[in-house]
Structure formats: structure tokens, C-alpha cells
Amino acid sequence: MTARRQTPSASVAHRTAVAVAVGATLVALAAPVTAAPPDGAGTDRSGNPRTSKTATLLYFHDAHEIGPVLTGGQDRGGVARLATAIETVRDENPATSVVFGGDLAGGSLFGGLYKGFPMVEAFNEIGVDLANFGQHDFDFGVDNARELVGASEFPWITSNLLDAAGRPFVDDGTWTVQRVGQVRIGFIGLTDAIETTSAGDQLVEEDAVDSARAAIEDMTSHGRVDVVVAVTQHPMDVNRELVRAVPAIDAVFGEEMAEYSSVIEYEGDVPLMASEGNLGSLVRLDISKERGDYVVAPPSVVEVDHTVTPDPELLELEEHYAAEMAENLSEVLASVATPLLNPDHASRGRETALGNFVADAFRAHHGADVGWANGGGLRAEAPGPDFTVRDAYAIAPFDNKVMHVEVTGADLAQALEDGVAQVADLGGGFPQVSGMSYAYSPTASAGSRVSDVRVGGRPLDPAATYTVAVPNYVVDGGDGITGFSDADALVPASEAPSDAETIAAHARQLGVIDVVLEGRITVLP
């Protein structure tokens, strides 16, 4: 049966951010729903009543930090507040299912250190009911992602990710149906940008539209589904295309569009919803059974900010990890004479002191001809006056391995061309270098942007071989870098140190970090 959607006012496209004051303390932690009980059952083990004619979905996404985030003049997020906000809605309507959209590993210092497991621990306590994968959940490889799934007391789904053998990444997990109240809700999960993770060569990312159609067809062939919800890692424009191509979809939970605000829009009468980044909000969607129809109400937003009273048990978990991080990361490694900054993501388009420092660290560790750091992998600044272990891991939170490889000059030139190809879009593959210099023109035609390449002060010889200290992410083709595909590994990833470890060791050896711009990268008209 096709769901009927209510749209607010006469507007087709709608953007809203409705703050809901929540302050009640969590009184009971519910176990996640993993399967719908028989039609005759009264309630399931989470207290979800089968007689309720209204089902509530609570959606959130982007869980890189376990505690509150203090940025942009705002105090938001934290799993303790999230728990209270969810339980407040559950108190109002026990027929509530909590959906996580993905990204609980990588992307931050906390994520880099703990690789997502504390977030799974918290979500188990809160009672998350379903999770989709974000690309950052694969930042530490497929084995780590599988361990996250194994540690979860809630199911994960993906409709378009296959393993290297061509099998669904989650067994029997290309879709799922949950009965929430009297509503049978079918979920599909879609993920993109897998090529930007270290698992890019270990997964197959299938076409989203084809995968959505196949999953829905398979799901509906197995039984009744009242409403179909797509949980995606896509931005709004891609979700619009998805809904136009797959009209069976009744609602879409998508990737965050803004760090500090939730976004709700419409494609026709299908709501497209995105919560704030870093647990800053929940999107609430109510679906009611009315005279045989299933009505999707206009969504609303539940803020998860300083107005929410933290759950005491989850607050203890936050404080435990905060104390552990403070103890382990506070060691001072060096003083900072010249701040290592990255204003407006400058390391994705020009030479920066931060980029020089990191590329120098990689090159020094292996004694290579060239040090290479991808600008998109530099995730934090180090303004000083002290440089600590925390700074090293904040700058490089993805746990990439600094390999030592040998390539021809021609391949090195190709890698540079690949690296500057996406500069107009602030592509993450932009090369920050050490022991080498180059010029490029962002307006030149693709494949002809790089010029005046020098290694050790001498012009690059296409026929010569050079050694390069470079993250395995780049060697494996991350951000579209192809020039290292034929590289000989002198120190493979399995034997190489992490990027953060290399940076920390270099800082300790320097004692004083005084890095200046040297003209390593020249930007031409």
C-alpha cells in the first residue's frame, strides 16, 4: 500500500528547524528491536505497543564525538543528552524506532583513537534499533567495520555495498522490515564515497538507484510493507534524484547538510531529512494508520543541546573517555614557533606550514626522496604554543600507514596531476610535499595542469626512479590518485607506522616546530 504524505502548507520544498525543549532524565534503557513480533503480540521487549496507530521514527547521523561539541559558539551533542532526548520521545510514544544513519568511526581525534567502539557501546545502552553505514565506518578497513557490526546489539543494513567477493557486506542485511506500532516500515540503506576510505579497494559500491529498486522488490516480495524509508549517505540533490527514480520510497533520511542546523525539504510530497552533525539533533517522523492509509506527517526536529539534561549513566561513559584521552594525550612533544594552520581548508589547494610539517615528518621517517601528504587527510590545526600527542592524532585521525615506495618520475608526475584534478572542489587528494616542488594552474586543462616539477632541486626525470613516503590511502588510489598503482613497496602498509605516530615522533625530534612557506607549491593563473 502506498503511503500518503502530509506536507506543511502549500509549499512543496520546505526547510524547517523546530526546537523541542527536552529536559526529562532517562528513566529506563530499552533494548533494540531486531525483529517484528507476530501480529497477535501486544508489545515487544522494548515496550513498543502493537496497538499504537502512530509509529515514530527518530533519526540521527554523524557520531564522531562521544561528548558534547563546542564549536561555532554552540554547545550540542553528546550521547548522554542524546539518550535523554530519545527517552523523552519514547515516553510520549513508546512505538518509537531509533535509526542511525552512519559515520561513528573516523573523522575526528576521538574516532581515530577508538575506531567507533565507544559509540557502539553507547548506542547499545540507548537502544538504537537500526544502523546504516557511512563511509567513515570503513576508515579503518573492512575488518574493523565487521567488528563494529559484531559488537552492536542492533542490526546494520546496506543495500548497495558488496565485499570483494561480490557478496552483500552484511549477510541477510540488504533491507529490513520493522513493525512499529501498527505500521510495517521497510528500510533500505545506501552509502557512497567508499573510494575515500582505506577500504575503497575491498568493497564494491553498487549504483544507488539500481540497488534501491532491487532491495525494495526483494523486500516487498517477502511480505507486507506499509511504508518504505531510505537511509542514505547522500546529500539532498542526490536524494531528490533517488526519489524521482524510485517512487516506491516514502521518506528519506540523508547525510547532514550543515553542522549547526537540521534540514528538511521535499521532493514532491516525499520528505528529505538531515539531522545536524555530531549528534546535534534528531529528526522525528510520525507515521499514522488512518482508515487503511498510512499518513507520513511533516517531520520535526528535536534539538540535542545544552537545554537537555544528560542521562547520568551515559554521562559517566562520556567522562570516562574524556579522562582517558586527557591522560594519554597531554604529553608535550615540542613547542610551536610558527602556528600550523589550515584556514578555509587551504591545504587542499596551496602550500601550508601544516602541510610542509606533515610531509617533512613522513619523508624524515623513511629517509625518502619525497614526502607526500594528502591535504584532505589533515584534519586539525596546531596553533601552539605546545605541540602534544593530542595534536598529532587530531591532525591525522584516520590511522593511515606511512609507506615507503619507489616510483618512476613519470608515475610521480601522474600522481601530481591526479592530486590537483579536483582542486576546484577542494578535493582531498591535493599533494602537500617535502623534498619536491611543483607548480600548477587550476584553470589549465585536465592532465596539463602541473609544471616545473623538481625533486631535490633538480628537474623531474620521467625515466628515473624516486622513493616516496606516502600514506597507504594514497597508494591505494584514494581521492582518485592513480600514479602510485605500480609502485614498488619498500615498506608495505603492514610494516609501516601510522601517520599520527610518525608526526608525533618528528615533533619530538624537532623540539621546536618552526616551519615556513618555501615555495614548494606555486599556484599559477
C-alpha positions in Angstrom: 0.0 0.0 0.0 1.4 3.4 -0.9 1.8 5.8 2.0 0.0 9.2 1.9 2.2 12.1 3.0 1.1 15.3 4.6 3.1 18.4 3.5 3.2 21.5 5.7 1.4 24.4 4.0 1.2 24.6 0.2 4.9 24.6 -0.3 6.5 21.6 -2.0 10.0 22.3 -0.8 10.2 23.0 2.9 13.0 23.7 5.2 12.5 23.8 8.9 14.3 23.6 12.2 11.9 23.2 15.2 13.4 23.2 18.6 11.8 20.9 21.1 12.6 21.5 24.7 13.6 18.3 26.4 14.8 18.0 30.0 13.5 14.8 31.5 16.1 12.4 32.9 16.3 9.0 31.3 14.4 6.5 33.5 14.7 3.3 31.5 17.0 2.0 28.8 15.3 0.0 26.1 16.8 -2.9 24.2 16.8 -2.5 20.5 14.1 -4.0 18.2 15.7 -6.7 16.0 12.6 -8.3 14.6 8.9 -7.7 14.4 6.8 -10.0 16.6 3.7 -11.8 15.4 0.6 -9.7 14.7 -1.0 -11.0 17.8 1.7 -9.8 20.2 0.9 -6.9 22.5 4.3 -5.4 22.9 7.9 -6.3 22.1 10.8 -6.3 24.5 11.4 -2.6 24.2 7.8 -1.7 25.2 6.8 -0.9 21.6 3.0 -1.4 21.7 1.5 -3.2 18.7 -1.8 -1.4 19.2 -0.5 2.1 18.5 -1.7 3.6 15.3 1.2 6.0 15.2 4.8 5.0 14.6 7.6 7.4 15.5 11.0 7.3 13.8 13.9 9.2 15.4 16.8 9.7 13.1 20.4 10.9 13.7 23.7 10.7 11.9 27.3 11.6 12.2 28.5 10.4 15.6 32.2 11.3 15.6 32.4 12.6 19.2 31.0 10.8 22.3 30.8 14.0 24.3 29.4 17.5 23.6 30.9 19.5 20.8 31.8 23.2 21.5 32.2 24.8 18.1 30.6 27.7 16.3 29.6 29.2 19.6 27.3 26.3 20.2 27.2 23.5 22.8 25.5 20.5 21.3 25.6 16.7 21.1 26.9 14.1 23.4 25.5 10.6 23.9 24.2 11.5 27.4 21.9 14.2 26.0 21.0 12.1 23.1 19.8 9.4 25.4 17.5 11.8 27.3 16.2 13.3 24.1 15.3 9.8 22.8 13.7 8.7 26.0 11.6 11.8 26.2 10.0 10.9 22.8 9.7 7.3 23.9 7.8 8.4 26.9 5.4 10.3 24.6 5.0 7.4 22.1 6.5 4.0 23.1 6.0 2.9 19.5 9.3 4.6 18.5 12.2 3.2 16.5 15.6 4.9 16.6 17.6 5.0 13.3 21.3 5.8 13.0 22.4 7.0 9.6 26.1 6.2 9.8 29.6 7.6 10.5 30.5 6.6 14.0 34.2 5.8 13.3 37.0 8.1 11.9 36.8 11.7 11.0 38.0 13.1 14.4 40.6 12.6 17.1 38.2 10.5 19.2 37.1 8.5 16.2 40.8 7.9 15.2 41.8 6.7 18.6 38.8 4.4 19.4 37.6 3.5 15.9 33.9 3.6 16.7 33.7 1.1 19.6 32.7 3.5 22.4 29.9 4.8 20.2 28.6 1.3 19.7 28.8 0.8 23.5 26.7 3.9 24.0 24.2 3.0 21.3 23.7 -0.4 22.8 22.8 1.3 26.1 20.5 3.8 24.4 18.7 1.2 22.4 19.3 2.1 18.8 17.1 0.0 16.6 18.8 0.1 13.2 22.0 1.5 11.6 23.2 2.2 8.0 26.8 2.6 7.1 28.6 5.8 6.4 31.9 5.8 4.5 33.8 6.8 7.7 32.7 3.5 9.2 35.2 1.9 6.9 38.1 4.3 7.6 39.9 1.6 9.5 39.2 -1.2 7.0 36.5 -3.8 6.5 37.7 -6.0 9.4 37.2 -3.1 11.8 33.7 -2.4 10.3 32.8 -6.1 10.8 33.9 -5.9 14.4 31.7 -2.9 14.9 28.7 -4.8 13.5 29.6 -7.8 15.7 29.7 -5.6 18.8 26.3 -4.0 18.1 23.1 -5.2 19.7 21.2 -3.6 16.8 21.2 -4.6 13.1 23.1 -2.9 10.3 21.9 -2.8 6.7 23.4 -1.9 3.4 21.6 -2.3 0.1 24.5 -1.3 -2.2 27.8 -2.4 -0.6 29.3 -5.7 -1.6 32.5 -7.3 -0.3 35.5 -8.1 -2.6 33.9 -11.4 -3.5 30.7 -9.8 -4.6 28.6 -10.8 -1.6 26.4 -8.4 0.4 28.6 -6.9 3.1 26.0 -7.8 5.7 24.5 -11.3 5.4 20.8 -11.0 5.1 21.1 -7.3 5.6 20.2 -5.6 2.3 16.9 -4.5 3.8 14.9 -4.9 6.9 11.2 -4.5 8.0 10.3 -3.3 11.4 6.8 -3.3 12.8 6.5 -0.1 14.9 3.0 0.1 16.4 0.6 -1.0 13.6 2.9 0.2 10.8 5.3 -2.1 9.0 8.2 0.0 7.9 10.7 -1.3 5.3 14.2 0.2 5.4 16.9 0.2 2.8 20.4 1.6 3.3 22.7 3.3 0.8 26.3 4.5 1.1 28.5 6.4 -1.2 32.1 7.8 -1.3 33.6 4.4 -0.3 36.6 5.3 -2.5 37.6 8.0 0.0 38.2 5.4 2.7 41.0 2.9 3.3 38.6 0.1 2.4 38.0 1.5 -1.1 39.6 -1.4 -2.8 37.9 -4.0 -0.6 34.3 -3.1 -1.2 32.1 -2.7 -4.3 29.8 0.3 -4.2 26.9 -0.5 -6.5 24.6 2.0 -8.2 22.3 3.5 -5.6 19.1 3.6 -7.8 19.6 0.0 -9.1 20.3 -1.2 -5.6 17.3 0.6 -4.1 15.0 -0.9 -6.7 16.3 -4.4 -6.2 16.1 -4.2 -2.4 12.6 -2.9 -2.4 11.4 -5.5 -4.9 13.0 -8.3 -2.8 11.6 -6.8 0.5 8.1 -6.5 -0.8 8.1 -10.0 -2.3 8.7 -11.4 1.2 5.6 -9.8 2.8 3.6 -6.7 3.5 5.3 -3.4 3.8 3.3 -0.2 4.6 5.9 2.5 4.3 9.4 2.4 2.6 12.2 4.6 4.2 15.6 5.0 2.5 18.5 5.7 4.9 21.3 7.2 2.8 24.7 8.9 2.9 23.6 11.2 0.1 23.2 14.9 0.0 19.8 16.5 -0.9 20.3 16.7 -4.6 21.2 13.0 -4.9 18.3 12.1 -2.7 16.0 14.1 -4.9 17.2 12.0 -7.9 16.7 8.8 -5.9 13.1 9.6 -5.1 12.3 10.6 -8.7 13.8 7.3 -9.9 12.3 5.1 -7.2 8.7 6.3 -6.5 8.2 3.5 -4.0 10.3 5.4 -1.5 8.0 7.3 1.0 10.7 9.1 3.1 14.5 9.7 3.0 16.9 10.1 5.9 20.1 11.5 4.5 23.5 12.9 5.2 23.9 16.0 7.3 23.8 19.2 5.2 25.0 21.6 7.9 27.0 21.2 11.1 24.7 23.5 13.1 21.2 23.1 11.7 18.8 20.4 10.6 17.4 20.4 7.1 14.0 19.2 5.9 13.0 19.5 2.3 10.5 17.8 0.0 10.7 16.2 -3.4 7.0 16.2 -4.4 5.4 15.0 -1.2 8.4 12.9 0.0 10.2 14.3 2.9 14.0 14.5 2.7 15.5 14.9 6.1 19.0 15.5 7.5 20.0 16.0 11.2 22.8 18.2 12.4 26.3 16.9 12.5 27.9 15.4 15.7 24.7 14.4 17.4 23.4 17.9 17.4 19.8 16.9 16.7 17.2 14.2 16.0 14.7 14.3 13.2 11.3 13.0 14.2 9.0 11.4 11.7 5.5 10.3 12.7 3.6 7.8 10.5 -0.1 7.1 11.3 -2.6 4.5 10.2 -5.8 6.3 9.3 -8.7 4.3 7.8 -6.4 1.9 6.0 -4.0 4.5 4.7 -0.6 5.3 6.2 0.0 9.0 6.6 3.5 10.4 6.8 3.3 13.6 8.8 5.5 16.7 8.4 8.8 16.0 10.2 10.0 18.0 13.2 13.4 18.4 14.9 14.4 17.5 18.4 17.4 19.6 19.4 20.2 17.8 21.4 21.9 20.8 23.0 22.7 22.4 26.4 18.9 22.6 27.2 18.8 18.8 27.5 19.6 17.2 30.9 22.2 14.5 30.3 21.4 10.9 31.3 23.6 10.1 34.3 24.8 6.7 33.2 25.8 7.8 29.7 27.4 10.9 31.2 29.7 8.6 33.2 30.7 7.0 29.9 31.5 10.4 28.3 33.5 11.4 31.3 35.4 8.1 31.4 36.6 8.5 27.8 37.4 12.2 28.3 39.6 11.5 31.3 41.3 8.6 29.5 42.0 10.8 26.5 43.3 13.7 28.6 45.7 11.4 30.4 47.1 9.7 27.3 47.3 12.7 25.0 48.5 15.5 27.2 52.3 14.8 26.7 54.1 17.8 25.3 56.3 16.8 22.4 57.5 20.2 21.1 56.9 23.9 21.2 55.4 25.6 18.2 57.2 28.7 16.9 55.1 29.0 13.8 51.5 28.0 14.1 50.4 25.1 11.9 47.2 26.4 10.5 44.8 25.3 7.8 42.4 28.3 7.2 39.4 27.5 5.0 40.9 24.1 4.1 43.9 25.8 2.5 45.9 22.5 2.5 43.5 21.3 -0.3 44.8 24.0 -2.7 48.1 25.6 -1.8 51.2 25.2 0.3 50.7 25.5 4.0 53.0 25.3 7.0 50.9 22.4 8.3 51.3 20.5 5.1 55.0 21.1 5.0 55.4 19.9 8.5 53.5 16.6 7.9 55.2 15.9 4.6 58.5 16.6 6.3 57.6 14.1 9.0 56.8 11.4 6.5 60.0 11.9 4.5 62.2 12.1 7.5 60.9 8.9 8.9 61.9 6.8 5.8 64.7 9.0 4.5 62.8 9.2 1.3 63.4 11.4 -1.7 59.9 12.8 -1.4 57.4 13.2 1.4 53.7 13.3 0.3 50.7 14.1 2.4 47.2 14.4 1.0 45.7 17.7 2.0 42.3 16.2 2.9 43.9 14.0 5.5 45.0 17.0 7.6 42.0 17.3 9.9 43.1 19.8 12.6 45.4 22.7 13.3 48.2 23.1 15.9 48.4 26.8 16.8 50.6 26.2 19.8 52.3 27.2 22.0 52.7 23.5 22.8 52.5 20.5 20.4 51.1 17.5 22.2 50.3 13.9 21.4 46.7 15.1 21.1 47.7 17.4 18.3 49.4 14.6 16.3 46.4 12.4 16.5 44.0 15.3 15.8 45.9 16.2 12.6 45.9 12.6 11.4 42.9 10.7 12.9 42.4 8.1 10.2 45.2 5.7 11.2 46.7 5.6 7.7 50.1 3.9 7.4 53.1 5.8 6.0 54.5 3.5 3.4 57.9 3.8 1.7 57.5 3.2 -2.1 59.5 3.5 -5.3 58.0 5.0 -8.4 59.2 6.3 -11.7 59.3 10.0 -12.4 56.5 9.6 -15.0 54.3 8.0 -12.4 55.1 10.7 -9.8 54.1 13.3 -12.4 50.8 11.4 -13.0 50.1 11.3 -9.2 50.6 15.1 -9.1 48.1 15.6 -12.0 45.7 13.3 -10.2 46.1 15.2 -7.0 45.3 18.7 -8.4 42.5 17.5 -10.6 39.8 18.2 -8.0 41.2 21.4 -6.6 38.2 23.5 -7.7 36.0 21.3 -5.4 38.6 21.3 -2.5 39.4 17.7 -3.3 41.2 15.8 -0.5 43.9 14.4 -2.7 45.8 17.7 -3.1 49.5 16.9 -2.6 51.4 18.6 0.2 55.1 17.7 -0.4 58.6 17.6 1.0 61.8 17.3 -0.9 59.9 18.3 -4.0 58.4 21.4 -5.6 55.9 21.9 -8.4 53.7 24.5 -10.0 50.1 24.0 -11.2 47.4 26.0 -12.9 43.9 25.3 -11.7 42.5 26.8 -14.9 44.6 24.6 -17.3 43.0 21.6 -19.0 42.9 18.4 -17.0 46.1 16.4 -17.4 48.2 19.5 -18.2 48.0 21.5 -15.0 51.3 20.6 -13.4 54.6 22.0 -14.5 58.2 22.7 -13.2 58.4 19.6 -11.1 61.7 19.3 -9.1 63.0 16.7 -6.7 65.9 17.7 -4.6 66.1 20.9 -6.6 66.6 19.1 -9.9 64.0 18.8 -12.7 62.0 15.6 -12.5 63.3 12.8 -14.8 60.4 10.7 -16.1 62.7 7.7 -16.6 64.3 7.9 -13.2 63.1 6.2 -10.0 62.3 8.1 -6.8 61.4 6.9 -3.3 58.3 8.4 -1.7 57.0 8.3 1.9 53.2 8.4 1.4 50.1 7.2 3.2 48.7 3.8 2.1 45.4 5.6 1.4 47.0 7.5 -1.4 48.9 4.4 -2.7 45.6 2.5 -2.8 44.1 5.1 -5.1 42.3 7.3 -2.5 40.8 10.5 -3.9 41.5 9.3 -7.5 45.3 9.2 -7.2 46.4 6.6 -9.8 50.1 7.4 -10.1 51.2 5.0 -7.3 49.3 2.0 -8.7 52.5 0.4 -10.0 54.7 1.5 -7.1 57.1 -1.0 -5.5 56.6 -1.2 -1.8 59.9 -0.9 0.1 58.0 -0.7 3.4 54.4 -2.0 3.0 51.4 -0.8 4.9 51.6 -4.0 7.1 55.0 -2.9 8.4 54.6 0.9 8.3 53.9 3.3 11.2 50.7 5.2 11.4 50.6 8.8 10.2 49.9 10.1 13.7 52.8 8.1 15.2 55.1 9.5 12.5 54.0 13.1 13.1 54.5 12.7 16.9 58.0 11.2 16.5 59.0 14.0 14.2 57.7 16.7 16.6 59.6 15.1 19.5 62.8 15.0 17.4 62.5 18.7 16.4 61.7 20.0 19.9 60.8 23.3 18.3 58.5 23.4 15.3 59.4 26.3 13.1 58.1 25.6 9.6 57.9 28.3 7.0 56.5 28.5 3.4 59.3 27.8 1.0 57.6 27.9 -2.4 57.2 24.2 -2.6 53.9 24.7 -4.4 53.3 27.6 -6.9 49.8 28.4 -8.0 49.7 29.8 -11.5 46.9 31.6 -13.2 
